[in-house]
Amino acid sequence: MKKINLIVAFLCTFSVVFATPQKELREYCKQIDDAIAHSQNYVAAHELKIGEARRALALETTERGKYQQSFRLYELYKPFVSDSAMYFLRQCVTLADGMGDESSAVKCRSLLAIRCANIGMYDEALNILDGINVQRSLQDLREAPEHLRSARKRASSSATFNVQRDTALGTYYEAYNSVYSELAYYTRLEDMRQLYSEQAARYEQLMLQTLPPTSESCFLRREQRAQAEGRLDEALKINDEWMKTVETGSHPYAMVALYRYIEYKLQGDSTQMIHWLVESVLADIRNSAMDQGSMWELANELMLKGEIDKASSYISFTSDCANRYGSRQRNWQIAPLLTTIAKNYKAQSERNTTQLTTALIVISVLLLLLLGVLVFLHRRNKQLGTARNALKEKNDELAAVNAQLSTLNDQLSTVNCQLSTVNGQLSESNRVKEEYIGRFMSLCSQYIDKLDDYRKMVNRKMKNKELEDLFRLSKSTELKERELEELLLNFDSVFLHLFPNFVSDFNSLLLPEMQVQPKEDNRLTTEIRIFALIRLGIEDSSKIAEFLHYSVNTIYNYRARIKNGAVISREQFEKQVKTL
């Protein structure tokens, strides 16, 4: 399904920035945040459909029934989990071969090749397609360059299929077009790009001649071609026709809306483009699509708008979805955006440091001025004392002056107390900052060493052809869990070092039956970690949830339960925690 339109879209990415009003943008983000908050419910509903289909498959007794249920499971898994979708496609191939249904076998093998191409398995895709001997298209295959056909032949099942339906043959052409389009997009060799592009164009033409004009594949290729050639009005008309064939809010609707976004982006219509991009994002989330193209596009647009926190949140969500789906392609697309967001965070941090430095300079100047005032007042008091001894007759007037001076001294004392409090807060802030910067630099160094060790291990296994071990390692979450545990251990250690009495002070704010005691020394419980983060100034439940890897609802429940057990009012509890 690649790739001409994405090239054009990326060329426009840095030339078109939202002109959407801020209020409207916030409303869009609110809708998306709400959909993300309910994403687990959508996933559960989709998994329920899959469970029903699996049970229906188990109850089927005929080969045809098993084929139909397996194909239904493939369609359910297609946007959800790539490996499972490919598994049920292979089941369909086996069942079709067993029934002698050559047309279905060709179609399913072609769809399997498309799935392989979409996740970067190009050799596998070409091996599958080269293993299909389609009698109706022998002449078409004979026209292909000999070195391309012979280089891809493998010892695989290559039974002759006598294709009777145009759908199977059209899907076969579509698969070749997808593979060669992907190869043309990713190759760095110009002569090979030209060769792959010619093959992709040839099979695209054959596909358009074979599949029904109203099929999704034909609409997609026609619109991509019109975009690439700059025929934007015609591309929008094609999208209008395509839109009429899909149900609003469905998963196909997300694809049509995404390409409609690209049309308006190329035209520079910022209002329409963000509307359709959000429509695509919402349809993907609500249909439990794990292979999302629209979400990382939205994150990129938000980053260009300066909404770095939102961009980071959305790219993190779509990255998790891509990992669940199992697509190398999507991770490659997301990685540069993650790097850019990290650079923007660094720039923002540097700006904050500059502002803090400026504030410290201003406070220092004010302190010098206050010191000058105090010196002046001290000298003035001496002069007044001398004048009192010499001018006893003016005692009443001097008493009034003394009263005024007393008032000024009280005010200065108040200011001094406030300055002392500010200085204490600044000292504590500096101490916390220095401690965390030191620990952060240490952790960065450790993670660089760990990444390098991991790289060396991967390099060694690749050299030794230990691909199965690499695959097993990439599927395991043990590394993530171990690093998360180490992160929490470091956090607990640093926090307790900075605030050694925090646990006892925190428990003093709770009823006896609600007090929380860590099971281990130098460790915190989840409840205490939540309020430790609040003590450090992180109050947003969503940010706390991201740090601790819990859901927002879980964090909210923890906070509510602890506040319900406080000895003071719920409103005053967290304010008191910030002063511990």
Sequence and secondary structure as in RCSB ss.txt:
>XXXX:A:sequence
MKKINLIVAFLCTFSVVFATPQKELREYCKQIDDAIAHSQNYVAAHELKIGEARRALALETTERGKYQQSFRLYE
LYKPFVSDSAMYFLRQCVTLADGMGDESSAVKCRSLLAIRCANIGMYDEALNILDGINVQRSLQDLREAPEHLRS
ARKRASSSATFNVQRDTALGTYYEAYNSVYSELAYYTRLEDMRQLYSEQAARYEQLMLQTLPPTSESCFLRREQR
AQAEGRLDEALKINDEWMKTVETGSHPYAMVALYRYIEYKLQGDSTQMIHWLVESVLADIRNSAMDQGSMWELAN
ELMLKGEIDKASSYISFTSDCANRYGSRQRNWQIAPLLTTIAKNYKAQSERNTTQLTTALIVISVLLLLLLGVLV
FLHRRNKQLGTARNALKEKNDELAAVNAQLSTLNDQLSTVNCQLSTVNGQLSESNRVKEEYIGRFMSLCSQYIDK
LDDYRKMVNRKMKNKELEDLFRLSKSTELKERELEELLLNFDSVFLHLFPNFVSDFNSLLLPEMQVQPKEDNRLT
TEIRIFALIRLGIEDSSKIAEFLHYSVNTIYNYRARIKNGAVISREQFEKQVKTL
>XXXX:A:secstr
  SHHHHHHHHHHTT      HHHHHHHHHHHHHHHHTHHHHHHHHHHHHHHHHHHHHH  SHHHHHHHHHHHHH
HHTTT HHHHHHHHHHHHHHHHHHT HHHHHHHHHHHHHHHHHTT HHHHHHHHHT EEGGGHHHHHHS HHHHH
HT  SS   EE    HHHHHHHHHHHHHHHHHHHHH   HHHHHHHHHHHHHHHHHHHHHS TTSHHHHHHHHHH
HHHTT HHHHHHHHHHHHHTS TTSHHHHHHHHHHHHHHHHHT HHHHHHHHHHHHHHHHHTT SS SHHHHHHH
HHHHHT HHHHHHHHHHHHHHHHHHT HHHHHHHHHHHHHHHHHHHHHHHHHHHHHHHHHHHHHHHHHHHHHHHH
HHHHHHHHHHHHHHH GGGHHHHHHHHHHHHHHHHHHHHHHHHHHHHHHHHHHHHHHHHHHHHHHHHHHHHHHHH
HHHHHHHHHHHHHTT HHHHHHHHH  HHHHHHHHHHHHHHHHHHHHH TTHHHHHHTTB GGG    SSTT   
HHHHHHHHHHTT   HHHHHHHHT  HHHHHHHHHHHHHTBSS HHHHHHHHTT 
